[in-house]
Amino acid sequence: AYEELLGDARTVPYGLGWGLLFLGLTIAYLHYRPGGEALGGFYLDFLQASPLVVAAAILIPLAELFFRPFVLAPLEKRYTGSIATVLSGSLYALSFGTPLLLLLPFGLVLAAAWSRRRSGWEPLMAQLTLHVGLLIAVAVSPWVRSLFF
């Protein structure tokens, strides 16, 4: 089970890189958000850094360990690799809801990364870097805090 869920730990730096990129893109998205609130807010309210939000920011990425192997692997058996990746990335984005415009590319990138390397470390570290980075950015930067109106 460990090998199926986590795979090779040498992909951790890739996950950190993806997470930092996602963090930058998320902040840019929030700054240049098209249409204000028409596309919905972010799925976690980082302004209210309650213990529940902090726990969610850490536990939500752990869902990556189960989501990729148990959703993408069966889809790859039924469909071609690219169709399975698009379906898996779309399901990922839909499971979080908003902002769909931001989450769909993230889901596609993480699905492609897992499909290519078969390692849960990469999407897990990307998600943890994104969520913990947002918590830290909101805590230390008034500008980032103002983006979560």
C-alpha positions as CSV (number, residue, x, y, z in Angstrom):
1,A,0.0,0.0,0.0
2,Y,2.8,2.4,0.8
3,E,4.4,2.0,-2.6
4,E,1.0,2.5,-4.3
5,L,0.1,5.6,-2.4
6,L,3.4,7.4,-2.0
7,G,5.8,5.9,-4.5
8,D,9.3,7.3,-4.8
9,A,10.3,10.1,-2.4
10,R,12.8,11.5,-4.9
11,T,9.9,13.5,-6.4
12,V,9.4,15.7,-3.4
13,P,11.5,18.6,-4.9
14,Y,9.2,18.5,-8.0
15,G,6.2,18.8,-5.6
16,L,7.7,21.7,-3.8
17,G,8.3,23.4,-7.1
18,W,4.7,22.8,-8.3
19,G,3.4,24.1,-5.0
20,L,5.4,27.3,-5.2
21,L,4.2,27.8,-8.7
22,F,0.6,27.1,-7.6
23,L,1.1,29.6,-4.7
24,G,2.2,32.3,-7.1
25,L,-0.6,31.6,-9.5
26,T,-3.2,31.5,-6.7
27,I,-2.1,34.9,-5.4
28,A,-2.0,36.3,-9.0
29,Y,-5.5,34.9,-9.7
30,L,-6.9,36.5,-6.5
31,H,-5.3,39.8,-7.4
32,Y,-6.5,39.8,-11.0
33,R,-9.7,37.8,-10.4
34,P,-12.0,38.1,-13.4
35,G,-15.5,39.4,-12.6
36,G,-14.9,39.8,-8.8
37,E,-16.9,37.2,-6.9
38,A,-18.8,35.9,-10.0
39,L,-16.5,32.9,-10.1
40,G,-16.7,32.2,-6.4
41,G,-14.2,32.6,-3.6
42,F,-11.5,30.3,-2.6
43,Y,-12.6,27.0,-1.1
44,L,-10.9,27.8,2.3
45,D,-11.4,31.1,4.1
46,F,-7.8,31.8,5.0
47,L,-8.9,35.1,6.7
48,Q,-10.3,33.1,9.6
49,A,-7.2,31.1,10.6
50,S,-9.2,29.0,13.1
51,P,-7.9,25.6,14.1
52,L,-10.4,24.1,11.7
53,V,-9.0,26.1,8.7
54,V,-5.4,25.2,9.7
55,A,-6.4,21.5,10.1
56,A,-8.2,21.6,6.7
57,A,-5.2,23.2,5.0
58,I,-3.1,20.3,6.2
59,L,-5.6,17.5,5.8
60,I,-7.0,18.4,2.4
61,P,-3.6,17.7,0.7
62,L,-3.6,14.2,2.4
63,A,-6.6,13.4,0.2
64,E,-4.1,13.4,-2.7
65,L,-2.7,10.1,-1.4
66,F,-6.0,8.5,-2.1
67,F,-7.5,10.6,-4.9
68,R,-4.8,9.9,-7.5
69,P,-4.3,6.2,-7.1
70,F,-7.9,5.4,-6.7
71,V,-9.4,7.7,-9.3
72,L,-6.7,8.0,-12.0
73,A,-5.5,4.4,-12.0
74,P,-8.9,2.9,-12.9
75,L,-9.6,5.6,-15.4
76,E,-6.3,4.8,-17.1
77,K,-7.3,1.2,-17.4
78,R,-10.6,2.2,-19.2
79,Y,-9.5,5.2,-21.2
80,T,-6.3,6.5,-22.9
81,G,-3.8,8.3,-20.7
82,S,-4.7,11.8,-21.8
83,I,-8.5,11.2,-21.4
84,A,-7.9,9.7,-18.0
85,T,-5.7,12.7,-17.0
86,V,-8.3,15.2,-18.1
87,L,-11.2,13.3,-16.4
88,S,-9.2,13.0,-13.2
89,G,-8.1,16.6,-13.2
90,S,-11.7,17.7,-13.8
91,L,-13.0,15.5,-11.0
92,Y,-10.4,17.0,-8.7
93,A,-11.4,20.6,-9.6
94,L,-15.1,19.8,-9.2
95,S,-14.6,18.2,-5.8
96,F,-13.2,21.5,-4.5
97,G,-15.7,23.6,-6.3
98,T,-14.4,27.2,-6.5
99,P,-12.5,28.8,-8.0
100,L,-12.9,26.3,-10.9
101,L,-10.9,28.4,-13.3
102,L,-7.9,28.1,-11.0
103,L,-8.4,24.5,-9.8
104,L,-8.8,22.9,-13.2
105,P,-5.2,23.5,-14.4
106,F,-3.9,22.5,-11.0
107,G,-5.8,19.2,-11.2
108,L,-4.6,18.6,-14.7
109,V,-1.0,19.2,-13.8
110,L,-1.1,17.0,-10.7
111,A,-2.8,14.2,-12.6
112,A,-0.2,14.4,-15.3
113,A,2.6,14.4,-12.7
114,W,1.2,11.4,-10.8
115,S,0.6,9.6,-14.1
116,R,4.1,10.2,-15.3
117,R,6.0,9.3,-12.1
118,R,3.5,7.2,-10.1
119,S,4.5,9.0,-6.9
120,G,2.1,10.4,-4.4
121,W,4.8,12.6,-2.9
122,E,4.7,15.1,-5.8
123,P,1.0,16.0,-5.6
124,L,1.1,15.8,-1.8
125,M,4.0,18.2,-1.5
126,A,2.5,20.5,-4.1
127,Q,-0.8,20.7,-2.2
128,L,0.9,21.2,1.2
129,T,3.2,23.9,-0.2
130,L,0.2,25.7,-1.6
131,H,-2.0,25.5,1.5
132,V,0.6,26.2,4.1
133,G,2.1,28.9,1.9
134,L,-1.3,30.6,1.7
135,L,-1.7,30.4,5.5
136,I,1.7,32.0,6.0
137,A,1.2,34.6,3.3
138,V,-2.2,35.7,4.8
139,A,-0.7,35.8,8.3
140,V,2.3,38.0,7.3
141,S,1.2,40.0,4.4
142,P,-1.7,42.6,4.6
143,W,-1.8,42.7,0.8
144,V,-2.4,39.0,0.5
145,R,-4.9,39.2,3.3
146,S,-6.8,41.8,1.4
147,L,-7.1,39.5,-1.6
148,F,-9.4,37.1,0.4
149,F,-12.2,39.6,0.8
